[in-house]
Amino acid sequence: MHVVYRKMKLLSLILLVSLLTAPAKADWINLTGAENAANIAEIYIMDDHIRVVLEIFWSDIEIFEPLTLDNFSAIQFVTEEGKQLELIDILVLEPRLRIDRYSPFSNLGENIPGAMTNRPPEDKRVYYVELMFELSEHPKMITINPPKDSTSNALVNIGFLLFHKNVPVVDFRYLSTSETLYLDWDDPWYTKFENINLDRHHKSALTSYLYIEPFEVRHEILIRPKDLMHWMDLKLADDKTIHINELQPLLKRVSTFLMEKNPLTIDGQIIKPILDQAEYVNIGLYGIQNVTPTENLEIDTAIIGVMLSYLSTGMPEQVEMTWQLFSEKVNMIPATSTDPAGPFITYLRPEENTLIWKNYLKDYALPDIELVMIKPPGTNINYTFLLLILTLTFFTIIYLARNKWSSLTSGLIIVMMVAALLFGKIWHQETILKPLTEDDAALILETLLKNIYKAFHMHNEEDVYDKLALTVDGALLEQVYLQQRQAFAMQNAGGAQAKVNRVKLLKNDFQTDSATSKTLIYHARWTAEGAVSHWGHTHKRTNLYEALVTLLAVEGKWKISGLKILNEKRLQQGVDSISGSLP
């Protein structure tokens, strides 16, 4: 049996740290509940038209009638001069089922008994309508009018979104009365509602995120090519469009430019940045997400994210970052510094352009490897064998005493050497075969599992390898290391990496392999909990594992020599229970 486990390849070990390499999504949460309104309106303002997509709850259809070109009353647009925009086409008008939209309230009632939640109607029937309004000029201001009562309040609940070109102007909010929109046709990023409560979650065109972690400081920057034109030559064919063949070269130029700006020091030393990742991102309904463009991008709406890494030794005591990029429009930069205790938000201005982070963490311990030594001999000695050896030794001494004393001396030496060898063998076998209580066995396995996760907190490849070598059997160490580096390389194309901060053993059945005195075999079940921070948000991850794990005694220490994942499950925070059975 031990041969099977010792030869078992650790291909499944990638699953062990799959939590580490889970893609990071900036899942910002909208808590207005407007996405669950009975009626939904999506408004898209383009250069020469306004397109409106409506989902009208079937029992509210009379409020929006008539739905005709001649006398339309559903939603109206009026310019600052009092001119009502003309409805020029009804593209679609048909019964459908409501679109299912993500809402943070979906499972709230299940997890918090009695909680008041705004849920979508159980009846999914809607009238789906697509409308086209003519926009012959570029007004500076447009007022949006829903169907209203005598008090100027909307007759029904309407949740709405609005985009100026491809820029989201507002997250899901309620269109509860007439609302006035100020349009910036030169730069739609600055289009905004008069009502300050109608805005989007990501307001700034340029944002800085600083992450301070053990062994690394990471600086993430969101910036628009539109703004970069103030500081650098983008070398594009025109100033309106990024053509498909220009997308990747532009990323390289922007990365090189940012690596030379905004100097950063760690404990007083200027550290040279390493480019971690550069990508195009999109400000969507649910946060910031990386995208892979397949067509030309507009300069006005494109956003680039650049991640710079600064390696350090241990946890820094002080980090300083000096921001250098300001312009007439971009004169205040939101900057967030995040450490293991959480985020701190500030704003950088030309006169106060240095972000300073100091280490005020108390009782913070670096994620270091803990060697798991084999329990030293003590109460687990075979006293029957020991008594037998001592008795034989005693009678041998008596026998030799009756002869010449010179023979006695040599005889004693021989006898004691034999006794020491036998005693040492008995002691060693007893330590391996019967050393562990259930609590001891659980502690050993949990510590070794933690060690694997901790090894990947390091950022230098040699350090990762050295840390793994303390926990994984040498015969399989290189294979495990190479597999994990490949997994991390794949993840680097999609964002930051999670750091596991807690391993909890839930089940632990173990036995000593009868064919060897150096092998322990576990049927174990555990959870790995971690977090990943990216683009200003921290996301928790929890994985549940069931596996067969083999430990081998190597030079007085326990190491993992075999691992076979039987089941793996991602737990949704606040939904799944770790006490449930695996599928």
Beta strands, then each sheet from edge to edge (+ up, - down):
strand 1: 39-45
strand 2: 49-57
strand 3: 76-79
strand 4: 87-97
strand 5: 125-134
strand 6: 141-145
strand 7: 158-164
strand 8: 167-174
strand 9: 179-182
strand 10: 192-193
strand 11: 207-213
strand 12: 216-223
strand 13: 241-242
strand 14: 264-266
strand 15: 269-270
strand 16: 274-284
strand 17: 287-291
strand 18: 297-298
strand 19: 303-311
strand 20: 318-322
strand 21: 333-339
strand 22: 342-348
strand 23: 354-358
strand 24: 499-512
strand 25: 519-534
strand 26: 537-554
strand 27: 557-571
sheet 1: 4+ 5- 2+ 1- 7- 8+
sheet 2: 3+ 6- 9+ 10-
sheet 3: 17+ 16- 19+ 12- 11+ 21+ 22-
sheet 4: 13+ 18-
sheet 5: 15+ 14- 20+ 23-
sheet 6: 24+ 25- 26+ 27-
end
